[in-house]
Amino acid sequence: MIPPSDLVAFGTAILTSLGVPEPDARLVADSLVTADMQGHPSHGMLRLEWYADRLRSGAMRAVTDVATVIDGGAVAVLDGRDGVGQVVTAYAARDAVRRAAEHGVGMVAVRDSNHFGTAAYFTRMIAAEGCVALLTTNGSPAMAPWGGREKSVGANPWSIAVPGGRFGPVVLDIANTTVARGKIYAALEREQPIPDGWAQTADGTPTTDPRQAIDGLILPMAGHKGYGISFMMDVLSGVLTGSSYATDVTGPYVPDRRSGCGHLLLALRLDAVADPADYAHRLDDLIDRTKAVPRAPGFDEIFYPGEIEDRNAAEAALAGVRLPERTLRGLERLAKAGAIPLPDWMSVCSS
């Protein structure tokens, strides 16, 4: 098990060796380690090697320089200029909160960004500032349009987070496929099959092989509904923002092509629409009622959105983070390429 702070420091060192400024490198590393801590290794440190390849090729710029294209008071459009996705999105989140402080609401559209890890990392950031948060993004094709047999629609995840009462923030972060594509990569990393119903091969045959799934089609959640939601997220994140969309968006696992992905962020200041104390009481009541529902067979507890991630993160903060062997080997390759001394935990975890 690896102390999270050690893992963040290691990720920061790797990224700074590739030209990313130290504060930006630490932000990216923290976002990846946070995903591992929360139980989402699909968006954790396994992606660092992908990011490194994109930085080396120049498809993603190491020094992020966000430009404001439109400043409309409560609304803004930003150009990420192919900068690091986490850095671009954190900038946009802070900008949305700043605009909400003045206008009650801040809406920021982002074009020409890159993959940013988990959407919840940024909606939690906004919720911590006393705002309701919504974040959409688009990605490279993962599913076929409903009725089609070639992939042209991304998983296009989105997240909503709200400030909490005694339970803390409530956070939803989902892709519109049956499962996030990163979870299939995580299964490949662990050399494990994927469950039935997640994906099909390129010719439409159901598969449990993660490699065939990556090369084939990931199925939409809830059938045509998942496809419809994902299509609309591409409208909000790509078409509306002036960024790329559909098959023009490139995923983070492609080392040498610019991403072109876009995002849309909303920050709604809580006290502009509700009394914060009354809101907290009502949210707590909703959670209490929900968790008190009689449980179905096989379930020990009912969770509200974000609760499992919070528990996982609290446990990992004490016990440390466990990474798959394949991920560790990728991190070792990055260290050697950057002439960074191998940390002690790397040899311990590999033994």
C-alpha positions, 0 to 999 in steps of 0.5 A: 500500500502506498501513502497517497501523499507519496504517490502525489509527490511521485506523479508531480515529479514525473510531470514536472520532468516533462515540462509541466509547471509544479503547481499544475503537475501537483493538481494533475497528480492529486486528481489521479490519486484522488480517483484511486483513493475513491475506488476509481482506478480507471481514472487514476494513476494508470492514465499518467503514462498516457498523459506523458506520451501526449506531452512528449508528442506535443498533442497536449501542451505542458504549459497551459495558457487559457484564453478568454474568448468571450466575457459576458458577465455571468457567462464566459467562453474559454479556449484551453489551447490544448493545455492540460485538461485538469489545469484548464478545467480547474481554471474554468471552475474557479472562473465559474465560482467567481462569476457566481459570486457576482451574478448568482450564477456563473456559466463557463464554456470551454473549447480545445481542452484535454481529458481531465480525469474524473468530473467529480473532482471539479464539481466537488471543488465548486460545491466546496465554495458554496455552489451547486455545480454541473460539469459536462464533457465530451470524449472520443467515440465509444458507442454507436448511435442507437440503431447504428453499428459503428461508434461515433458517440462518446461516453460523454460523462457529466457530474452534479455536486451540491453542498451538503449538510451533516453528511457532506457534499452529494456528488453524482459522476456518471458516463452514459455508457453502461460503464466508463471506458476507463473501467474496461482499461482498468480490467485490461490492466488487471488482466481480468474479464469484464462482465457480460452486458458491458460491450460488444466486439466490432462485429456486434458480438457480446464480449467479456474480453476487455481488449475486444471491448476497447476495439469494439463498442461499449453499450449505452446505459439504459439503451436508447436513453443513454445514447440520447443523453450522451448525444446531448452532452456532445451538443453542450460540450462540443457543438455549443462551446465551439470545440470538436464533437463526434468522431473529431474528438480524440481520447487520452490514450492516443499519444499524438493527436490533439484532443479537441474535447470541450466542457461546460461548467455551471456554478449556482450560488446556493444562497442566491436561491435558498437559505443555506441552513434550511437547504442543509436541513432539507437535504439531510432529511432527503438522505435520511428518508432515502437511507431508511427505505427497506433494503432489497435482498443482498443489500446491507445499506443504501448509499446516496451519490458520492457516499461510497467514494467518500468512505473509500477515500477516508480508508485510503487516507489511512491505509494507503493506495494499492495499484495493479502490477501493470500500473506500477510497471508503467510508473517505473518506466516513467521514472526511468525515462525522466531520470527520477529515482525509484521510490522505496514503495515501488520495490515494496509493492512489486515484491 
